[in-house]
């Protein structure tokens, strides 16, 4: 199995400092998989160099490629939209339950009619907070 910790060093072996190159050479002596990977990388480098020898891009072509290449954009933070939508859905469900309670039980005291949807709103908010916390941890 190829040693993942050495893959990068193998690919940039031409640019390694002397101490890093000595460590890589010592590893290649001991590891046949890495030795084969190194040989393949050298063959590929030789073939690509031979295939593209004499190919030169004009400064205008380089500038055009640079202009067309997408620039790196900073990573966006987590969106609050899913949490807002969860809250709206929970509030809608609580309001529907409250309306159903008033519809089917018009004789209910108004305190109970308010307490049932309020309880569901509190539970929905707790669920949303918990899921948001779990999303931030992952």
Residue pairs with C-beta under 8 A, 6 or more apart in sequence:
1 33
2 33
2 34
2 37
3 27
3 31
3 33
3 34
6 24
6 27
6 31
6 34
7 37
9 16
9 20
9 23
9 24
10 24
10 34
10 37
10 38
10 41
11 41
13 21
13 24
13 38
13 41
16 24
27 34
28 34
28 35
28 38
29 35
57 65
78 135
78 136
82 135
83 128
83 131
83 132
86 124
86 127
86 128
86 131
87 124
87 125
87 128
89 124
90 120
90 121
90 123
90 124
90 125
90 127
90 128
91 121
91 124
93 120
93 124
94 116
94 117
94 118
94 119
94 120
94 121
94 124
95 117
97 116
97 117
97 120
98 113
98 114
98 116
98 117
98 120
101 108
101 112
101 113
101 116
102 108
102 113
